[in-house]
Every structure is written in C-alpha cells, then in structure tokens.
Amino acid sequence: MGAGPSGLAALRALTREGIDAVAFEKGERVGGVWTLEERPTAAYRTLHLITSRERTEFGEYPLPAGTPDYPSAQIIGAYLERYVEQYGLGDRIRLGAGVEHCERLADGGWRVEGEEFSHLVIANGHNAVAKWPDPPYPGEFEGEQVHALDYEDAERFRGKRVMVVGMGNSAMDIATDLSHSAQRTLLSVRHGSWVIPKRLLGQPADQITSPWMAVHVPWKIRQPISEALLKITVGSPERYGLPKPAHGLFEGHPTITDTVLSRISHGEIEPKPGIREFEGGSVRFTDGGAEEADAIVWCTGYVVELPMLDPALVGGDPRELPLYKRVFHLDAPDLFFVGLMQSTGSAFPIVERQSQLVAERLTGRFALPSVPEMRADVAKRRAAAVARWGERGRPGMRVDFDRFMYELGQELEAGRGRAA
C-alpha cells in the first residue's frame, strides 16, 4: 500500500519474483512526498536531497550520469516516475485509491477495498500528518500559522516578518528560502543540534566515512573525531548564535545544510531561543526577549500513523511497533512493512533491501528465525537505540544507515541458509 519510494521498491521486488502484486496510492501520481503537485506534502519547491546521490539511488536503478550530488525534489520525482516506466509497474498501481481500512480475514489473508489478497505490505510513509506543539504554548498568536506540511514556497510570505520554529532539516531549508523574500526571518530553536555542510574536504559529507568504517568502527570512537573535524571546518553552532548541541553528533539528528549558516552570518536569518508565550502579534522567548511577527512556520515534525490497521495489530504507538528487521510483524506472518524506520542516511537503499527480504520470503527462498529469536532481536535493537539516541523521538524506528544495510544483507544470506 503506497506508491512512494517504499511502495515502488516493494512492488518492483515482488513483480521481479513473479508475484502478482498491486499497489494502492491515494494520490494521482507516483512518488509520495517527492510529487510536488500533490498537496499537502512534506516536500517544498526548493527541497533538495540531504543525502548524496550515490548514497541515495536504488542499487538496481542508478540516477543518470551527470545528476548533481544533491538533486532537487523535481529530479527525484522524475526519477521515480522513470523507475515505474523502466520496470513496467504502472498497470499495477491504483492511483487515487486511498485505503481507509485493511481487514484481516479469519482464515488468513486480507480484504482491501473489496478485493482479497494473501499478503499485505504497508509502505505508506510517515511524513503525512503534521505534528504541532503539544501542549501548545501559552497565549494566542494573532498572525498566520502554518505547518511545514503546508509550506510550498516563500512567495506567500513576501514582505512579511516570519518566524520558523525548529532545528531540523526542513526548518533550515524553509528559513533559508524565506530569507530571500520575507522582510525579516527569525529562527526559533529550543534544542540545539550539530550542523553539517553538504560538502566536507571537497566531497559529499556522507562519503567522508567509508561504509566499512561506519559498520566496523564503533560510533563512540568515530564521534569525537567527526565532531573535531566539524569544529575545525565549520565551527560550533554556538558561533552562529544557535544553541549548543544537546547531544553528541551521532547521538542526535544532525542538520544537513550548506546555506543556513551563511544566511545567519550575513544577518538574513536571526536565531532566537525557544518560545515562552504569545501575546497578540508578539512572540516572547525564554530569554525574556520579544519580537513581532506576521506569520509562523512550524517545522515540528510529523505524527506516525497506521490508521488502516486494526489497533490490536499496531499495539498503541506505531513508532514502537516491534518489527523484525523493521519488516516482519511478530504476530501476523502475512503482514509486512517497508520504510517504517528512521534512518541516519537515505531511505531508498534500505527500502530496496527490505523489499527483497519480503519478496524472497514469499517465494520461499528466505526463511525467518523462530518467533522467540525475532522477539529477542527486536528487544536488543531497541535497547541499543535507546543507549545511543535515548528515549526521545522514535527509538523503536531508528536505524544507523550503514550498519542496517550491512545487517539486512547478512540477514538475507542467513535466511537463505535457513530456507535451504
């Protein structure tokens, strides 16, 4: 279910194995968040990848030669449409077919939109529902308020005093975008994070460390070296008026941007501390200061939801749904997930490999370990995630890109051995 990168990768892997599969997509085009014409979407007109081309593309279907190191959303959207054409997936995608409920049948299988299927793959993404401050800040703000999900471009805010709230990649991109059109651009940051430029030492930043080193050298050893490199080449965030990072470089979610530090240095973006309260058109901050604003863009993240599934299968918080290798449901052997994870790098190669696991599972070439072994692995994975990233955010979903890619490859070989 879904025809974004995860759903397309799953559909390709299944059909490549000769499995009769279809995808339900609520939008009128394929591509998920990379389809700018479908609003609302987490993508915006100036969006570019924050992971480099070579670390983002599908292994089976590389981006064309000459593609920039950090392609735009438009380039990635077109790439996904070509992916559909290349592998003849178009006839298997039901566009404009949103799914409200997937019914699990008593004798096995699923009923989706009046049709019955033997297995179900959920690939609906997790950047479609806006997350707002909870609880909301005290007071009332009389200006315009939008979430990043509804942000398309800066023209809507031309000549206005705009405050962006957040320290993630969307916040940095949107603040940069606004700073070229708005009368004044404020950036309210409650918790600091590391800021990594897209290029370091003459190459894409995510290619500085080799995959082998990322897998085999513990992150606690690599972290102080990487932090020292950033301080030498870029400087600490505090030098730019941003809060000190609340956690180590590999213990938080760093911001990847080439532009925001430059715009701050030129006075086009003004960092501000966290919000204390609102009063009319005024925003009061935790340091006692106040600023007038006409509009606020909330870059406060997204809510993970699986509304199409029975709550008994989700178990409360979808972020904590225990899945073996973030794919296999422990209690429903005919239910699979692709893309329900939060990677330190790109998602594309991961969902491609997850999809291969699903496809080979259905053909019988891949066998799972026992349920107790899978439960132990899930518990071990979550404990490691909490030890590294803490309980904040989505520890159940977090994966280290290189380590997880290696782990999925190892699991594929182990599963083939179990099946044999």
C-alpha positions, 0 to 999 in steps of 0.5 A: 500500500503506497506508491512512494519510494517504499511502495515502488521498491516493494512492488518492483521486488515482488513483480521481479519474483513473479508475484502478482502484486498491486499497489494502492496510492491515494494520490494521482501520481507516483512518488509520495512526498517527492510529487510536488503537485500533490498537496499537502506534502512534506516536500517544498519547491526548493527541497533538495536531497540531504543525502548524496546521490550515490548514497541515495539511488536504488542499487538496481536503478542508478540516477543518470550520469551527470545528476548533481550530488544533491538533486532537487525534489523535481529530479527525484520525482522524475526519477521515480516516475522513470523507475515505474516506466523502466520496470513496467509497474504502472498497470499495477498501481491504483492511483487515487485509491486511498485505503481507509481500512485493511481487514484481516480475514479469519482464515488468513489473508486480507480484504482491501477495498473489496478485493482479497489478497494473501499478503499485505505490505504497508509502505505508506510513509510517515511524513503525512500528518503534521505534528504541532506543539503539544501542549501548545504554548501559552497565549494566542498568536494573532498572525498566520500559522502554518505547518511545514506540511503546508509550506510550498514556497516563500512567495506567500510570505513576501514582505512579511516578518516570519518566524520558523520554529525548529532545528531540523532539516526542513526548518533550515531549508524553509528559513533559508528560502524565506530569507530571500523574500520575507522582510525579516526571518527569525529562527526559533530553536529550543534544542540545539543540534550539530550542523553539517555542510553538504560538502566536507574536504571537497566531497559529499559529507556522507562519503567522508566515512567509508561504509566499512568504517561506519559498520566496523568502527564503533560510533563512540570512537568515530564521534569525537573525531567527526565532531573535531573535524566539524569544529575545525571546518565549520565551527560550533553552532554556538558561533552562529548564535544557535544553541549548543548541541544537546547531544553528541553528533551521532547521538542526535539528528544532525542538520544537513545544510550548506546555506543556513549558516551563511544566511545567519552570518550575513544577518538574513536569518536571526536565531532566537531561543525557544518560545515562552508565550504569545501575546497578540502579534508578539512572540516572547522567548525564554530569554525574556526577549520579544519580537513581532511577527506576521506569520509562523512556520512550524517545522515540528515534525510529523505524527506516525500513523497506521490508521488502516490497521486494526489497533490490536495489530499496531499495539498503541504507538506505531513508532514502537511497533516491534518489527523484525528487521523493521519488516516482519510483524511478530504476530501476523506472518502475512503482514509486512512493512517497508520504510517504517524506520528512521534512518541516519542516511537515505531511505531508498537503499534500505527500502530496496533491501527490505523489499527483497527480504519480503519478496524472497520470503514469499517465494520461499527462498528466505526463511525467518528465525523462530518467533522467540529469536525475532522477539529477542532481536527486536528487544536488543535493537531497541535497547541499543537505540535507546543507549545511543539516541535515548528515549526521545523521538522514535527509538523503536524506528531508528536505524544507523544507515550503514550498519542496517544495510550491512545487517539486512544483507547478512540477514538475507544470506542467513535466511537463505541458509535457513530456507535451504 
